[in-house]
């Protein structure tokens, strides 16, 4: 009755061992961190330097090496919440559409007469027409310029909305196209920010889309929010360069006038390129995911007139050659020139999926941020302040732990010792789980852990055993009843706390969210340790000693 | 027999409901007072809820609030509050102050140039000054944060109410919710009384207090539910008393360990987190009080349907007629 079956005991102690093992790297934080950094750096570069190898050796690779991420308030760094002015892009689209529209309408001059662009809302195009009676024709012409929306939800819809009002023709982006454009703008902004931030090589930056138009950027270890802002503001360097050769040796010495750059997609592949670009990203006006004649995913792009001329001349002279598209000194792709491309627009085919072609289009447009960003929230936390908080949190945790342990042992004797062991395992498991799921520990998170120390469930059980001892037949029965009867209180009490923690998690942000995560993890582990770990210890002890009477 | 620290004797027989009317109306009066206080004095909202910028300064020289103020005043930033921060964990030569600049007209967040100007002005007063943290929140976000905060507290209370209603009886749910309102009101009230900074982390603390208080309430409710089944005829008042007495030792122990941990944080946890921990400590105290004196009182007043085999002989209109 009191005895736990062997398989249960194995699982219980196995989970405890796993908790200890996964928590272990956190005890050697800087060592494990250097190891992890070296491994990721080497993976990214495709080869390993001597210093990296030395760092990697600091932590044995057969041990788990996941660490608890420290939140900004503990590590120091910058936090930005930016709102992307997605509507900026509508204006750019309308302005780009105007020359084309003018040409098309001019072709129908015989029917509709002269045209003139009227002042309008930036997100639309208003065109005054000389002969309003021929409006139907004008609408037809304008509609002829619309193309299909390329997005999952907007299938079968046109990208332009053409309406007439008196003698004015009004062209807007359709609902579906607006949604698709917003989405592209956000993706592009995210991608650009990510590339900019990655360049500084800081670890674990958080770059997340929040809601429809916001981006949260958290970069640990950066000096200040304004530094981060200027970093994001710089533009990417996109170039189109002729390919001289392709190889796998990244350390070869480049001949004068050429350079050797790594490929983004293919690991270990390096391209030798001519130094002088044929065209640069400043001359690119658009790039978007598309499909080639055979229906395979591709990327279409368009240059401005000067870019188009240079691009046309070069492709005419170099059919059959490889042509590299380089972004910030990495080769995005190196397609073969199949034919002369005169119109300044073209299509890159290759081994794309819809996803990779979308990404490439995003990267191609990644030159500058597509829309202005307003910063709604910015926070800078200095690393010293973070370190102070860690130190303070550590002292508080140790003092709290020791005091609680002393109190528990004074109150429950041997059972208090069991509870102490369980509490230690509980702490280890919290850190183990937080490391494994890659959660972020914030200052309120530390408070959550300290709270878990205090709210230990064992008390509930011990008190119940005490009570049962007064009435029940013997110690074994009392222990069993104690666990049994405390159960409903434990379940109800913890589920209600869990409910509030979950609400905190879903509604909270930043440090509050971090607190919710530690609280949830702490609740789960403390229930586990109280119900199973303490119990396994109590049972093992009882089994060996078989005391006639026990005092809790 | 081994020595045991016992804060509560093995068997207690305290009549917790002897002064039921006094404790209940006393609690009501406290809640009303807290609400009035909050309405009259208002809360010292942090930038999370009000927008604006805070700059934390640190220097090896003593803080001279007057000099700081004089340095910043010519910049014309409107309301700037400067307070010195004291903390037992600070080093001997660590002098910290907080500057708070109100949200600027027409700007979503304060511009870096303004912050640079403020920092420059302060550095002329004290060249050794550093700025460990600068935080700026625009009015747009702060408005949303208030909404989310209120929503999360309401959602938390509602979720608890529904759960208790499902697991116990509706009287228990009402008792629990009244107790929670009591805890939240008193916590907000004390923040208003001492004009402590009220920011996002305090909302997190409030929700944790909800969780803790309900945890405590549920343990006593659980015992009451058990006793209701065990003693079918004992008056409800006696059963409430019995349940509280039986769980008293547990309540004191749990509150004791939690308070020990929290007080450790309060003393050693540093000033950044102090407001948060203070809210929590206070919440644990009022939460423990309210599970006995508020939640139980309400259940006692509402009464609990005892015998499920008998038909309810309640007032007219409370039951559907059995029409043939």
Interface residues (C-beta under 8 A of the other chain):
Chain A: X73 X81 X83 X224 X225 X226 X229 X374 X375 X376 X377 X378 X379 X380 X381 X382 X384 X385 X388 X389 X391 X392 X393 X395 X396 X397 X399 X400 X401 X403 X404 X407 X408 X410 X411 X412 X413 X443 X444 X446 X447 X448 X450 X451 X453 X454 X455 X456 X459 X460 X463 X464 X466 X467 X470 X485 X488 X489 X492 X493 X494 X495 X496 X497 X499 X500 X501 X503 X504 X507 X508 X509 X510 X511 X512 X515 X516 X519 X551
Chain B: X1 X2 X4 X5 X6 X7 X10 X56 X58 X89 X108 X109 X112 X115 X116 X130 X131 X132 X133 X134 X135 X136 X137 X138 X140 X141 X148 X151 X152 X155 X156 X159 X160 X163 X164 X167 X200 X201 X203 X204 X207 X208 X210 X211 X212 X214 X215 X216 X218 X219 X221 X222 X223 X226 X246 X247 X249 X250 X253 X254 X256 X257 X258 X259 X260 X261 X262 X264 X265 X267 X268 X269 X270 X272 X273 X276 X277 X280
